[in-house]
Amino acid sequence: MDDREINLTDDDFEERVENTADENRASTSVQFLNAVRRQENASPSDPSRRHVSFAVGSPSQGMQSEHRDRPNTSPRRPSRSRVSSALGSPSQGIQLNNTASSAATSSPRHRRAPSTVIQGMETDHMDNTVDNLGLSITELRAIQDEAYARSLVVDQKKDREKNQENERLENERLQQQNELEEIHQVQNMRRDRLQLEPLEGIVLKIRNGDKRTFLETDSIQEVVNFVGSQPNSSINFEVTVAGISKKINTWDSSGSLKDFGIVHSAILEVEFHIERPVVSHSAIRTYTDLISSLNEGNDGERTDEQEDNEEEIIDVPRRENDTCENLRDLLLSWRLRIIDLDNCQDIKVSRRPEALWKHSVRCFRRSSFNLKKMLKVEFINESGLDEGGLRRDYLEMLFQQMLLSPLLEDNGNGYEVSYNFGALSDDSLNFELLGKMLATILIQGGPVLPTFSHTMIAYGIQGMQCATIETVKDTKTKTIIENLINSDDMTKLADAEAINNLMAEAGISLRLNENTKNGILKGLIMHGSTVTKKQAMYEQFWKGAEHLSLRKLLIENQGQLEKILCHKCGSTEPLRAENLVKLFDISKYGRRGSNNRHRSEEVAQNFESFVFDCEDGKCCYADGSVTIEDVLKFVTGCSNVPPGGFDARFILGFTEEKRYPSVSTCTFEVTLPLNITEFQRFKAVMIEAIVSGPGFGQV
């Protein structure tokens, strides 16, 4: 393109700019004019002429503009990169530069009638093409304005979102602050309402917390005030008393401790941050609804139909198969009645099974070894404070070693006492000692399995009345007794030599007839039964168990206790991965949407997959494979679920600091490292952690 010069005065140039630029582009025009004026003031050449070059370059030339004299009142304009992208290429644009006149002089600066030289621009066409894309100045400015408007919308949206997020965070902070202040006020109020603590009475202890003495006549609200005054309490909570199914809450619990069945010292399990249930009332839309609602609240006489329904509900018999919750409550109530929870009986043992058994026998023989205190176990050369996990670990090993004792034998239908008269007078190891051990393991929360014979458990309930024809092991004797049972003609059997010889051997001198048949049968069964032979052993065993009232508990609750002790009556369900996973509560780690939250979710999924792989036998190591029972022992200290269950649910936590899984068998808390999100690596680390744990493979 040929360059031509057009001479314009300053006034003409300003007028032309004002006519071609509207109000929205005024700032751009002023920039152009300022560039001309700066050239006038700064050029050392002849001031009579000022040359402004407005030339079109190649695509490699970028847009350069002056911003130093731009007024600060106009809206923020988009960055150069945004404008360049709107024009199609970062290298396309307008180049403003100031050139000096060719007739420069060294005379002093003075004002003359200025003139302007515009190169590459027609005087009568301000819209001439100025770049290689065929865009005019007006079109370029329109593109600039459009890009600016779009970027302004984006910036305004970001500002709004940022303000909304800041407002939300501030509201959450204020809400948390208000909630904390409200909780502190409620805690102080409940603390002020507590009455003077009596010197003697029922001791209620919060698990891992304080304890307080109450009277049976105290209001249940006194328990609420005691729990609610704890530093970590909330406004609403629920309290579960060991051995009592009914829960205490902060919104509708009333009555005295005795009304709730709290008559012994107990452990309190508290669940804080409970939402108070909303009582929904059905809408009354019709006259019939209104009458029905009035009848529901009527304290007057009830209809015959209502009384019949009540009688039907009351008269429903309880099924023999009681729920696990009832069994758990039964064992907890037994423990609270017998065991002193505030004092401990220390025992320090080796983890080697044989050494553990020998030392335990010596401990149980001591007169100073108090079975009615909570055991506090310490394994030699191991660190760790026993809060329940070490005790369960010890009791499981003790139970396994007790079954291997020479005083017990497996007859194919379960373990029972062996026929050993010498052990009756042995001070080192006798049947009474085994009875003490069984009662201790059960009452202290150890994992007892239904491994004992039906005869042995039945003797604890019925004594010698448990001797039946099934307990007669001699085949000849059993055949004679069966013939006597099945015969209707006593005259033929009266002269039978086999029966007479057996009766003489048993010391029975009666004449066999219809009247004496039943008495003779009982005598012959007693004579041939193994119960009679082992009566002294059975008596000594259950005498030892009665030190902790186990025999009395068995007689009073034989339907439930038989299931956890008797091989015939009870059954051990295999531990399933699905059930084990359901016992875990997964802790929330990190803020929602954060990387730590995402990684914790991945690691939690890895743990679940690992448990199912253990069930399928896919977690192998050099000497075998990790089983699901090994996982349970890793978490709780025992490889079987105790009859009374566990005191709390399991917790799955996470950490950024550790590189290796850790566990607290007392609080059932497993802590997993967040850095292991790849499953195969996680699996290998978990196998190593379980196999290298103390006591692995020794039970």
Secondary structure as GFF3:
##gff-version 3
##sequence-region A 1 699
A	DSSP	beta_strand	7	8	.	.	.	ID=ss1
A	DSSP	alpha_helix	10	20	.	.	.	ID=ss2
A	DSSP	three_ten_helix	23	25	.	.	.	ID=ss3
A	DSSP	alpha_helix	26	42	.	.	.	ID=ss4
A	DSSP	beta_strand	50	55	.	.	.	ID=ss5
A	DSSP	alpha_helix	80	87	.	.	.	ID=ss6
A	DSSP	beta_strand	95	99	.	.	.	ID=ss7
A	DSSP	beta_strand	116	119	.	.	.	ID=ss8
A	DSSP	alpha_helix	137	193	.	.	.	ID=ss9
A	DSSP	beta_strand	202	206	.	.	.	ID=ss10
A	DSSP	beta_strand	211	214	.	.	.	ID=ss11
A	DSSP	alpha_helix	220	228	.	.	.	ID=ss12
A	DSSP	beta_strand	237	241	.	.	.	ID=ss13
A	DSSP	beta_strand	248	249	.	.	.	ID=ss14
A	DSSP	beta_strand	266	272	.	.	.	ID=ss15
A	DSSP	alpha_helix	287	296	.	.	.	ID=ss16
A	DSSP	alpha_helix	304	314	.	.	.	ID=ss17
A	DSSP	alpha_helix	324	338	.	.	.	ID=ss18
A	DSSP	beta_strand	340	349	.	.	.	ID=ss19
A	DSSP	alpha_helix	353	365	.	.	.	ID=ss20
A	DSSP	beta_strand	373	379	.	.	.	ID=ss21
A	DSSP	alpha_helix	389	403	.	.	.	ID=ss22
A	DSSP	beta_strand	408	410	.	.	.	ID=ss23
A	DSSP	beta_strand	415	417	.	.	.	ID=ss24
A	DSSP	three_ten_helix	422	425	.	.	.	ID=ss25
A	DSSP	alpha_helix	431	443	.	.	.	ID=ss26
A	DSSP	alpha_helix	454	462	.	.	.	ID=ss27
A	DSSP	three_ten_helix	463	466	.	.	.	ID=ss28
A	DSSP	three_ten_helix	469	471	.	.	.	ID=ss29
A	DSSP	alpha_helix	475	486	.	.	.	ID=ss30
A	DSSP	alpha_helix	490	494	.	.	.	ID=ss31
A	DSSP	alpha_helix	497	506	.	.	.	ID=ss32
A	DSSP	alpha_helix	517	528	.	.	.	ID=ss33
A	DSSP	alpha_helix	530	533	.	.	.	ID=ss34
A	DSSP	alpha_helix	535	545	.	.	.	ID=ss35
A	DSSP	three_ten_helix	546	548	.	.	.	ID=ss36
A	DSSP	alpha_helix	550	556	.	.	.	ID=ss37
A	DSSP	alpha_helix	558	565	.	.	.	ID=ss38
A	DSSP	alpha_helix	577	582	.	.	.	ID=ss39
A	DSSP	beta_strand	584	586	.	.	.	ID=ss40
A	DSSP	alpha_helix	595	615	.	.	.	ID=ss41
A	DSSP	beta_strand	620	621	.	.	.	ID=ss42
A	DSSP	beta_strand	624	625	.	.	.	ID=ss43
A	DSSP	alpha_helix	628	636	.	.	.	ID=ss44
A	DSSP	beta_strand	650	655	.	.	.	ID=ss45
A	DSSP	beta_strand	662	664	.	.	.	ID=ss46
A	DSSP	beta_strand	669	673	.	.	.	ID=ss47
A	DSSP	alpha_helix	679	691	.	.	.	ID=ss48
###
